[in-house]
């Protein structure tokens, strides 16, 4: 097997970009009625993200 053939075979194992590899069912499904009881809400989106301050050079 040549290196190009190996890469061609390996590339078929890589999923396409943004392809969901995990499918959720039950309470973790996106449309579950009781999902809010078991899934933590993300932080408030209106809060600005923290930026790492550069150390001061003195």
PDB file as gemmi writes it, atoms N, CA and C in Angstrom:
CRYST1    1.000    1.000    1.000  90.00  90.00  90.00 P 1                      
ATOM      1  N   UNK A   1       0.850  -1.170   0.000  1.00  0.00           N  
ATOM      2  CA  UNK A   1       0.000   0.000   0.000  1.00  0.00           C  
ATOM      3  C   UNK A   1       0.900   1.239   0.000  1.00  0.00           C  
ATOM      4  N   UNK A   2       0.602   2.132  -0.907  1.00  0.00           N  
ATOM      5  CA  UNK A   2       1.395   3.356  -0.997  1.00  0.00           C  
ATOM      6  C   UNK A   2       0.911   4.356   0.058  1.00  0.00           C  
ATOM      7  N   UNK A   3       1.719   5.351   0.367  1.00  0.00           N  
ATOM      8  CA  UNK A   3       1.287   6.356   1.337  1.00  0.00           C  
ATOM      9  C   UNK A   3       0.000   7.069   0.922  1.00  0.00           C  
ATOM     10  N   UNK A   4      -0.167   7.302  -0.369  1.00  0.00           N  
ATOM     11  CA  UNK A   4      -1.382   7.979  -0.844  1.00  0.00           C  
ATOM     12  C   UNK A   4      -2.596   7.091  -0.623  1.00  0.00           C  
ATOM     13  N   UNK A   5      -2.472   5.801  -0.859  1.00  0.00           N  
ATOM     14  CA  UNK A   5      -3.582   4.878  -0.626  1.00  0.00           C  
ATOM     15  C   UNK A   5      -3.931   4.807   0.855  1.00  0.00           C  
ATOM     16  N   UNK A   6      -2.922   4.814   1.703  1.00  0.00           N  
ATOM     17  CA  UNK A   6      -3.163   4.812   3.145  1.00  0.00           C  
ATOM     18  C   UNK A   6      -3.923   6.056   3.571  1.00  0.00           C  
ATOM     19  N   UNK A   7      -3.490   7.207   3.090  1.00  0.00           N  
ATOM     20  CA  UNK A   7      -4.183   8.450   3.436  1.00  0.00           C  
ATOM     21  C   UNK A   7      -5.610   8.465   2.907  1.00  0.00           C  
ATOM     22  N   UNK A   8      -5.835   7.896   1.740  1.00  0.00           N  
ATOM     23  CA  UNK A   8      -7.184   7.836   1.186  1.00  0.00           C  
ATOM     24  C   UNK A   8      -8.082   6.969   2.064  1.00  0.00           C  
ATOM     25  N   UNK A   9      -7.564   5.860   2.558  1.00  0.00           N  
ATOM     26  CA  UNK A   9      -8.360   4.998   3.439  1.00  0.00           C  
ATOM     27  C   UNK A   9      -8.616   5.654   4.791  1.00  0.00           C  
ATOM     28  N   UNK A  10      -7.599   6.315   5.331  1.00  0.00           N  
ATOM     29  CA  UNK A  10      -7.773   6.977   6.624  1.00  0.00           C  
ATOM     30  C   UNK A  10      -8.723   8.164   6.536  1.00  0.00           C  
ATOM     31  N   UNK A  11      -8.728   8.858   5.432  1.00  0.00           N  
ATOM     32  CA  UNK A  11      -9.590  10.039   5.304  1.00  0.00           C  
ATOM     33  C   UNK A  11     -11.070   9.671   5.295  1.00  0.00           C  
ATOM     34  N   UNK A  12     -11.409   8.447   4.930  1.00  0.00           N  
ATOM     35  CA  UNK A  12     -12.820   8.037   4.956  1.00  0.00           C  
ATOM     36  C   UNK A  12     -13.320   7.857   6.382  1.00  0.00           C  
ATOM     37  N   UNK A  13     -12.415   7.718   7.345  1.00  0.00           N  
ATOM     38  CA  UNK A  13     -12.810   7.545   8.742  1.00  0.00           C  
ATOM     39  C   UNK A  13     -13.078   8.866   9.458  1.00  0.00           C  
ATOM     40  N   UNK A  14     -12.672   9.968   8.882  1.00  0.00           N  
ATOM     41  CA  UNK A  14     -12.843  11.285   9.498  1.00  0.00           C  
ATOM     42  C   UNK A  14     -14.223  11.821   9.125  1.00  0.00           C  
ATOM     43  N   UNK A  15     -15.061  12.183  10.124  1.00  0.00           N  
ATOM     44  CA  UNK A  15     -16.396  12.701   9.808  1.00  0.00           C  
ATOM     45  C   UNK A  15     -16.320  14.082   9.165  1.00  0.00           C  
ATOM     46  N   UNK A  16     -17.348  14.449   8.412  1.00  0.00           N  
ATOM     47  CA  UNK A  16     -17.352  15.787   7.815  1.00  0.00           C  
ATOM     48  C   UNK A  16     -17.449  16.868   8.891  1.00  0.00           C  
ATOM     49  N   UNK A  17     -17.067  18.100   8.581  1.00  0.00           N  
ATOM     50  CA  UNK A  17     -17.118  19.178   9.579  1.00  0.00           C  
ATOM     51  C   UNK A  17     -18.542  19.426  10.075  1.00  0.00           C  
ATOM     52  N   UNK A  18     -18.633  19.750  11.364  1.00  0.00           N  
ATOM     53  CA  UNK A  18     -19.901  20.071  12.027  1.00  0.00           C  
ATOM     54  C   UNK A  18     -20.929  18.945  11.937  1.00  0.00           C  
ATOM     55  N   UNK A  19     -20.480  17.700  11.836  1.00  0.00           N  
ATOM     56  CA  UNK A  19     -21.382  16.547  11.805  1.00  0.00           C  
ATOM     57  C   UNK A  19     -21.547  16.032  13.229  1.00  0.00           C  
ATOM     58  N   UNK A  20     -22.764  15.982  13.736  1.00  0.00           N  
ATOM     59  CA  UNK A  20     -22.949  15.550  15.126  1.00  0.00           C  
ATOM     60  C   UNK A  20     -22.632  14.061  15.288  1.00  0.00           C  
ATOM     61  N   UNK A  21     -21.715  13.743  16.169  1.00  0.00           N  
ATOM     62  CA  UNK A  21     -21.337  12.361  16.389  1.00  0.00           C  
ATOM     63  C   UNK A  21     -22.152  11.713  17.502  1.00  0.00           C  
ATOM     64  N   UNK A  22     -22.792  12.515  18.335  1.00  0.00           N  
ATOM     65  CA  UNK A  22     -23.574  12.000  19.449  1.00  0.00           C  
ATOM     66  C   UNK A  22     -25.027  12.404  19.252  1.00  0.00           C  
ATOM     67  N   UNK A  23     -25.911  11.447  19.343  1.00  0.00           N  
ATOM     68  CA  UNK A  23     -27.358  11.712  19.263  1.00  0.00           C  
ATOM     69  C   UNK A  23     -27.947  11.485  20.647  1.00  0.00           C  
ATOM     70  N   UNK A  24     -28.628  12.476  21.180  1.00  0.00           N  
ATOM     71  CA  UNK A  24     -29.194  12.373  22.521  1.00  0.00           C  
ATOM     72  C   UNK A  24     -30.657  11.962  22.443  1.00  0.00           C  
ATOM     73  N   UNK A  25     -31.066  11.107  23.394  1.00  0.00           N  
ATOM     74  CA  UNK A  25     -32.451  10.668  23.499  1.00  0.00           C  
ATOM     75  C   UNK A  25     -32.896  10.849  24.941  1.00  0.00           C  
ATOM     76  N   UNK A  26     -34.178  10.775  25.162  1.00  0.00           N  
ATOM     77  CA  UNK A  26     -34.709  10.881  26.517  1.00  0.00           C  
ATOM     78  C   UNK A  26     -34.631  12.308  27.025  1.00  0.00           C  
ATOM     79  N   UNK A  27     -34.199  12.468  28.277  1.00  0.00           N  
ATOM     80  CA  UNK A  27     -34.154  13.794  28.893  1.00  0.00           C  
ATOM     81  C   UNK A  27     -33.115  14.709  28.271  1.00  0.00           C  
ATOM     82  N   UNK A  28     -32.104  14.157  27.643  1.00  0.00           N  
ATOM     83  CA  UNK A  28     -31.052  14.980  27.050  1.00  0.00           C  
ATOM     84  C   UNK A  28     -31.353  15.392  25.609  1.00  0.00           C  
ATOM     85  N   UNK A  29     -32.459  14.945  25.058  1.00  0.00           N  
ATOM     86  CA  UNK A  29     -32.832  15.322  23.695  1.00  0.00           C  
ATOM     87  C   UNK A  29     -33.144  16.813  23.655  1.00  0.00           C  
ATOM     88  N   UNK A  30     -32.859  17.493  22.547  1.00  0.00           N  
ATOM     89  CA  UNK A  30     -33.070  18.935  22.472  1.00  0.00           C  
ATOM     90  C   UNK A  30     -34.518  19.362  22.703  1.00  0.00           C  
ATOM     91  N   UNK A  31     -35.486  18.532  22.350  1.00  0.00           N  
ATOM     92  CA  UNK A  31     -36.889  18.927  22.484  1.00  0.00           C  
ATOM     93  C   UNK A  31     -37.589  18.273  23.668  1.00  0.00           C  
ATOM     94  N   UNK A  32     -36.861  17.688  24.603  1.00  0.00           N  
ATOM     95  CA  UNK A  32     -37.471  17.039  25.767  1.00  0.00           C  
ATOM     96  C   UNK A  32     -38.121  18.085  26.666  1.00  0.00           C  
ATOM     97  N   UNK A  33     -39.294  17.771  27.160  1.00  0.00           N  
ATOM     98  CA  UNK A  33     -40.024  18.730  27.995  1.00  0.00           C  
ATOM     99  C   UNK A  33     -39.343  18.955  29.337  1.00  0.00           C  
ATOM    100  N   UNK A  34     -38.742  17.948  29.919  1.00  0.00           N  
ATOM    101  CA  UNK A  34     -38.112  18.056  31.233  1.00  0.00           C  
ATOM    102  C   UNK A  34     -36.606  18.285  31.153  1.00  0.00           C  
ATOM    103  N   UNK A  35     -36.106  18.655  30.000  1.00  0.00           N  
ATOM    104  CA  UNK A  35     -34.664  18.858  29.823  1.00  0.00           C  
ATOM    105  C   UNK A  35     -34.108  19.907  30.782  1.00  0.00           C  
ATOM    106  N   UNK A  36     -34.859  20.944  31.031  1.00  0.00           N  
ATOM    107  CA  UNK A  36     -34.368  22.026  31.901  1.00  0.00           C  
ATOM    108  C   UNK A  36     -34.142  21.550  33.329  1.00  0.00           C  
ATOM    109  N   UNK A  37     -34.750  20.434  33.731  1.00  0.00           N  
ATOM    110  CA  UNK A  37     -34.561  19.921  35.082  1.00  0.00           C  
ATOM    111  C   UNK A  37     -33.215  19.217  35.244  1.00  0.00           C  
ATOM    112  N   UNK A  38     -32.614  18.747  34.156  1.00  0.00           N  
ATOM    113  CA  UNK A  38     -31.372  17.986  34.264  1.00  0.00           C  
ATOM    114  C   UNK A  38     -30.182  18.632  33.573  1.00  0.00           C  
ATOM    115  N   UNK A  39     -30.420  19.609  32.715  1.00  0.00           N  
ATOM    116  CA  UNK A  39     -29.329  20.245  31.982  1.00  0.00           C  
ATOM    117  C   UNK A  39     -29.107  21.639  32.540  1.00  0.00           C  
ATOM    118  N   UNK A  40     -27.858  21.933  32.861  1.00  0.00           N  
ATOM    119  CA  UNK A  40     -27.505  23.240  33.410  1.00  0.00           C  
ATOM    120  C   UNK A  40     -27.590  24.302  32.323  1.00  0.00           C  
ATOM    121  N   UNK A  41     -28.123  25.433  32.680  1.00  0.00           N  
ATOM    122  CA  UNK A  41     -28.206  26.550  31.735  1.00  0.00           C  
ATOM    123  C   UNK A  41     -26.843  27.192  31.557  1.00  0.00           C  
ATOM    124  N   UNK A  42     -26.543  27.676  30.358  1.00  0.00           N  
ATOM    125  CA  UNK A  42     -25.272  28.397  30.178  1.00  0.00           C  
ATOM    126  C   UNK A  42     -25.313  29.732  30.910  1.00  0.00           C  
ATOM    127  N   UNK A  43     -24.150  30.287  31.149  1.00  0.00           N  
ATOM    128  CA  UNK A  43     -24.085  31.600  31.788  1.00  0.00           C  
ATOM    129  C   UNK A  43     -24.823  32.623  30.940  1.00  0.00           C  
ATOM    130  N   UNK A  44     -25.133  33.730  31.567  1.00  0.00           N  
ATOM    131  CA  UNK A  44     -25.874  34.768  30.849  1.00  0.00           C  
ATOM    132  C   UNK A  44     -25.086  35.233  29.638  1.00  0.00           C  
ATOM    133  N   UNK A  45     -25.719  35.250  28.454  1.00  0.00           N  
ATOM    134  CA  UNK A  45     -24.983  35.662  27.253  1.00  0.00           C  
ATOM    135  C   UNK A  45     -24.687  37.160  27.189  1.00  0.00           C  
ATOM    136  N   UNK A  46     -25.396  37.960  28.014  1.00  0.00           N  
ATOM    137  CA  UNK A  46     -25.161  39.397  27.942  1.00  0.00           C  
ATOM    138  C   UNK A  46     -23.910  39.813  28.730  1.00  0.00           C  
ATOM    139  N   UNK A  47     -23.310  38.883  29.476  1.00  0.00           N  
ATOM    140  CA  UNK A  47     -22.072  39.202  30.197  1.00  0.00           C  
ATOM    141  C   UNK A  47     -20.896  39.152  29.235  1.00  0.00           C  
ATOM    142  N   UNK A  48     -20.059  40.164  29.242  1.00  0.00           N  
ATOM    143  CA  UNK A  48     -18.889  40.123  28.353  1.00  0.00           C  
ATOM    144  C   UNK A  48     -17.917  39.047  28.818  1.00  0.00           C  
ATOM    145  N   UNK A  49     -17.228  38.464  27.867  1.00  0.00           N  
ATOM    146  CA  UNK A  49     -16.246  37.445  28.200  1.00  0.00           C  
ATOM    147  C   UNK A  49     -15.044  38.086  28.870  1.00  0.00           C  
ATOM    148  N   UNK A  50     -14.479  37.359  29.792  1.00  0.00           N  
ATOM    149  CA  UNK A  50     -13.284  37.854  30.469  1.00  0.00           C  
ATOM    150  C   UNK A  50     -12.099  37.740  29.530  1.00  0.00           C  
ATOM    151  N   UNK A  51     -11.284  38.742  29.550  1.00  0.00           N  
ATOM    152  CA  UNK A  51     -10.061  38.692  28.751  1.00  0.00           C  
ATOM    153  C   UNK A  51      -8.886  38.614  29.700  1.00  0.00           C  
ATOM    154  N   UNK A  52      -7.911  37.864  29.306  1.00  0.00           N  
ATOM    155  CA  UNK A  52      -6.729  37.726  30.139  1.00  0.00           C  
ATOM    156  C   UNK A  52      -5.887  38.967  29.994  1.00  0.00           C  
ATOM    157  N   UNK A  53      -5.611  39.584  31.116  1.00  0.00           N  
ATOM    158  CA  UNK A  53      -4.827  40.811  31.088  1.00  0.00           C  
ATOM    159  C   UNK A  53      -3.353  40.466  30.926  1.00  0.00           C  
ATOM    160  N   UNK A  54      -2.686  41.279  30.176  1.00  0.00           N  
ATOM    161  CA  UNK A  54      -1.251  41.116  29.994  1.00  0.00           C  
ATOM    162  C   UNK A  54      -0.547  41.564  31.263  1.00  0.00           C  
ATOM    163  N   UNK A  55       0.473  40.835  31.688  1.00  0.00           N  
ATOM    164  CA  UNK A  55       1.207  41.264  32.881  1.00  0.00           C  
ATOM    165  C   UNK A  55       1.931  42.581  32.611  1.00  0.00           C  
ATOM    166  N   UNK A  56       1.943  43.427  33.621  1.00  0.00           N  
ATOM    167  CA  UNK A  56       2.624  44.704  33.445  1.00  0.00           C  
ATOM    168  C   UNK A  56       4.126  44.523  33.595  1.00  0.00           C  
ATOM    169  N   UNK A  57       4.848  45.174  32.743  1.00  0.00           N  
ATOM    170  CA  UNK A  57       6.305  45.109  32.778  1.00  0.00           C  
ATOM    171  C   UNK A  57       6.803  46.381  33.427  1.00  0.00           C  
ATOM    172  N   UNK A  58       7.481  46.224  34.562  1.00  0.00           N  
ATOM    173  CA  UNK A  58       7.999  47.421  35.250  1.00  0.00           C  
ATOM    174  C   UNK A  58       9.482  47.297  35.466  1.00  0.00           C  
TER     175      UNK A  58                                                      
END                                                                             
